[in-house]
């Protein structure tokens, strides 16, 4: 199986606020990230996608996924997604980045307990948001480094 | 002998006035009760004599509780404890109890004397306190939920307003550059040019300023509400070092304002290092913000020990606070100078909260024109002679 796609994971934005999703997408694009981007408006939708029956999409693809996960969503929230990802079948090519508006040490702590170490706060200031998106893009290229002796 | 008897009679009379008294034989059968016993248990003396204390047992305590009591007194030791009893009409009462075993020559108890005090009210108060504590915990949880709402749900729409405002600005730029690229023939007519170059950018500036202000207020409110729940770590504070650090952390702003700083010798105090230091930073920040445009900024910090408290005075020669405004200076969101430099309007409110939590206080003195002096009092590092223990 080709690993050519390894450098370009598909980005899954999980956010109930469509505006935030659009802004995140536009900022990632402005940061010159050309990865495919998909939007889910709540936690259940992305879990359905990741755990869809049949040949699981995350393994069917040569590439990988980066989940940009909002915490506060109706029905299945970000914490619940983290919990189910932890207890469900392992998804080896999946990285989770929590992206939230909350400025709360307790929330960061909860994410860490649930096994997510990357926590980004959405800044109200648009320029900061753009900056955060750029750093996120940079970070993503580090998440899935090209295979050794890559081809 | 007569003297001694008389004295004993007096002591017994006094005891009967104060306490619930009962005596039993070694098997626990009641041989004597005083009036107070009868009145609290609602039993007549005849009903009690010869009975054991099970007559007033409320069933509240375990068998092990009474077994422990019996083992203690049977072996000649004094037992103390709180017991819930049941009166004749079924009502319950609590007594603080001391049982004294009277030991015979054989080393066995010959009788027991039980002296009790009615603590029913105290017990009810304690139960009430527990209920209050529970209510308070509940309220704190509600507050937590409000704080979460503030931090997430109210900020969420701000991100959209600001973010899409920026997109509008970019769209305007695109339209303008498209006109420019189209060459002479494509010059935007003035009806289009004005909204694109002036009106929309101005509207966006106001929108952004409003959003930023709201974001700052939300952040401040959040900080204030967390303050009450953060654990304090009270320790001895080397105030000379603490204040010097607070100033050096703001060196850049102080230099930019050309400030002259003088820190007198300061007595050590007791308080939370981080939060006390934040109060000083806030005062320094205010001194810089509200400096007088017509004179070079001078800030001095002096300290003294007064009535068991360490008092620190931060004086500046800034624009001052008019006497009629001083009382409101510490109010939440009250900005004394709305035209002046931006702030969340919470600095002094937070300072007051911080000091109140560590048994201190903060107040201001200002003649208006000549500058302001903020006084902070916190507990002394050492207990002071003459101060209340």
Interface residues (C-beta under 8 A of the other chain):
Chain A: X17 X19 X20 X23 X26 X71 X72 X100 X101 X102 X103 X104 X122 X123 X124 X125 X126 X127 X129
Chain B: X147 X148 X151 X152 X153 X155 X156 X158 X159 X160 X162 X163 X164 X165 X166 X167 X211 X212 X215 X219 X222
